[in-house]
């Protein structure tokens, strides 16, 4: 099972401040543990939203909104992708992360083909695949 | 938390901690069998206590302390009950070692212990089957029923295999250590073989009703990733991991809507897992940088990388694949590699050239009864338009095949050749 862990932004991350040496050390050690356990597939930090942009969709209209964005708590400042045997294992790993101060870290399971289960009948699956093929052909 | 939820959480902790716990205990008691029993005792203690107390802040320290406490209790009881002097001497020794203050403080030491345990469970004194079962059990954290399900044999068979393996290790006095330079290459290749066996059983099941079993691939990948972190400078460790990541990237495109196999030529490449492709290509690069001469796993990873980079079967660099198979054939002398090379030659230089190579392999004893020989021959004959001959070869391949799904595919391809 594959999971994504979403780390929210903070006023500091939005200001582009680097974390303290202690926090960096603790995070490096934690990342090493994840790698040594064969759990971490990917993980990156994101630049502040001042370097990002949003695109708003309304009918045929596309509006580009430059960063920064407000509501630092709702912004993503980094992510991991983990491979775990169960949701419980992912939670157990997340509990060991060196965060503090009331921050809430979100864990989400990534969809894999089997997750669609019964709802995705062979016919639907085929139709889905045809759509993908068409999309690929149009590229 | 409901009891079942706590049990699932304990399972998760066990999966994370068990290899390190058993490795650490093996270093202390110098006997992997005793170490595993103590580890299991600690798990039982956790199952008794944690549903009420909750999972402790430092589960690994808790489990280690519980294992030692149970070990000391059990030994004290036995030492007073039993009269056999020799046994008592050995057990007193273990008792003393367990009684020492916590030796498992340094994370790096624990990592070294895990590596020692890897070399122990993959020791050549054990049969291949025993190595696989013991490695999955002690390093993969899999239970006996899980291993039994994975290999389609009974729990009793696996349980017995593990008990015997541990006994063999004890009788042969296999040391708990990373082998020295002179034997490292051979011993490491035994470790890699075990991991790749597990992967392959998931990637192309040799028996049963399913064509692939992704959970086994994931177990192998996890072991490969752990080993890669333990031995970052060993090119073949990196090569094997790259190979598995690249092959696994195609897993979800490898089965059709009804569970039928989908071969490389027919796979929807948009479904390949790009995260695994990228990890595989990066791993291959690491392996190549570390190698003086590419080893067999790195060569196979390089071949898999040619497929990963190819946008279609036609746009694949087949001449390079042939060259890589040349290198692999020279290194391994394996007839199965020659067979694969013939497929690549057929793609690079036309079916006639491929068929010529296949026919030179026809009398190879190692390929006798191997369904892929007539299967490949059938493919090449189809491309040459010799449909009646192709049909015969594909029917023959289906006869030899033990996997239900693959056999159905071979039969349908035979039928497609007409009569």
Interface residues (C-beta under 8 A of the other chain):
Chain A: X32 X33 X35 X36 X37 X38 X39 X41 X42 X81 X83 X85 X86 X88 X89 X91 X92 X93 X112 X113 X122 X123 X125 X126 X129 X132 X133 X136
Chain B: X8 X9 X11 X12 X13 X15 X16 X55 X107 X111 X218 X221 X222 X223 X224 X225 X226 X229 X230 X252 X257 X258 X268 X270 X271 X275 X276 X279
